[in-house]
Amino acid sequence: MTDRDPVDATRQPPPVLYDLALLQGELPARHRLSLYDCLILGALAGAEGRAVPVVRLTAFLREPATRMSSQLKGLEAAGLIERHRRDRDHRRVEVTLTDAGRAAFADAERTARELLRAHLAP
């Protein structure tokens, strides 16, 4: 058995997918955020303070609306995002990153970069 693949030493998963699997385990352990949570927070961080319609976030991450809604509820309960209805069209829900969400994403991003740097280094 090797430290690269604890399940099957004869078959190595593709390095990028292996590293994503490491992130999937490490992010919840260190930050209580799933990789999917971090993808959502990252997309919102990329909006640089602007509200993002949930429908655009769902399309960007290519996820079903029901999964996105469930995920956003958890992030909102944790104080990492805020959801609100648009003034003119109350059917349209928008999401913004809170200061706590921005800080949580920055911490998780740092962890991800450190982990990837360590595992992708030659």
C-alpha positions in Angstrom: 0.0 0.0 0.0 1.3 3.5 -0.8 0.5 6.9 0.7 -1.0 7.9 -2.7 -3.7 5.3 -2.8 -4.8 3.6 0.5 -7.5 1.6 -1.2 -5.7 -0.1 -4.1 -1.9 0.1 -4.4 -2.0 -1.4 -8.0 -4.2 1.3 -9.5 -3.5 5.0 -9.0 -6.4 7.4 -9.6 -5.6 10.4 -11.9 -3.6 12.9 -9.9 -6.1 15.8 -10.1 -9.0 13.6 -9.1 -7.0 12.2 -6.2 -6.2 15.7 -5.1 -9.9 16.7 -5.3 -10.7 13.7 -3.1 -8.1 14.9 -0.6 -9.7 18.3 -0.6 -13.1 16.7 -0.2 -11.9 15.1 3.0 -9.6 17.9 4.3 -11.9 20.9 3.9 -14.7 19.6 6.2 -12.1 18.5 8.7 -10.4 21.9 8.9 -13.2 24.3 7.9 -16.5 22.5 8.2 -17.1 23.2 4.5 -17.5 20.7 1.8 -15.8 21.1 -1.5 -19.2 22.0 -3.0 -19.7 24.7 -0.3 -16.3 26.1 -1.3 -17.2 26.1 -5.0 -20.4 28.1 -4.1 -18.4 30.5 -1.9 -15.8 30.9 -4.5 -18.3 31.7 -7.2 -19.8 34.4 -4.9 -16.3 35.7 -4.0 -15.7 36.1 -7.7 -18.8 38.4 -8.0 -16.8 40.9 -5.8 -19.7 42.0 -3.6 -22.4 41.9 -6.2 -25.6 39.9 -5.7 -25.7 36.7 -7.8 -29.1 35.3 -8.9 -29.5 31.7 -7.6 -30.5 30.7 -11.1 -27.1 31.9 -12.5 -25.2 30.2 -9.6 -27.1 27.0 -10.3 -26.3 27.2 -14.0 -22.6 28.0 -13.4 -22.1 25.0 -11.1 -24.4 22.8 -13.2 -26.4 21.5 -10.3 -30.1 20.8 -9.8 -32.0 23.7 -8.2 -33.1 21.5 -5.3 -29.5 20.6 -4.4 -28.5 24.3 -4.7 -31.4 25.4 -2.5 -30.5 22.9 0.2 -26.8 23.9 0.1 -27.6 27.6 0.3 -29.8 27.0 3.3 -26.9 25.5 5.2 -24.5 28.2 4.2 -27.1 30.9 5.2 -27.7 29.2 8.6 -23.9 29.3 9.1 -23.9 33.0 8.4 -21.7 32.7 5.3 -24.2 34.0 2.8 -27.4 36.0 2.6 -30.3 35.3 0.4 -32.9 37.9 -0.5 -35.6 38.5 -3.1 -35.1 41.2 -5.7 -37.1 44.4 -5.2 -38.8 44.4 -8.6 -39.3 40.7 -9.1 -40.0 38.8 -5.9 -39.6 35.5 -7.6 -35.9 36.1 -8.2 -33.7 35.1 -5.3 -30.2 36.6 -5.1 -27.3 35.6 -3.0 -24.4 37.6 -1.5 -21.4 36.6 0.5 -21.1 37.9 4.1 -17.9 39.0 5.6 -17.8 35.7 7.5 -18.3 33.9 4.2 -15.5 35.8 2.6 -13.2 35.0 5.5 -14.2 31.3 5.5 -13.6 31.1 1.8 -10.2 32.7 2.1 -9.2 30.2 4.8 -10.4 27.3 2.8 -8.7 28.6 -0.3 -5.4 28.8 1.6 -5.8 25.2 2.7 -6.6 24.0 -0.8 -3.6 25.8 -2.2 -1.3 24.4 0.4 -2.6 20.9 -0.1 -2.4 21.0 -3.9 1.0 22.6 -3.8 2.3 19.8 -1.5 0.7 17.0 -3.7 1.4 18.4 -7.1 5.0 19.4 -6.5 7.4 17.3 -8.5 
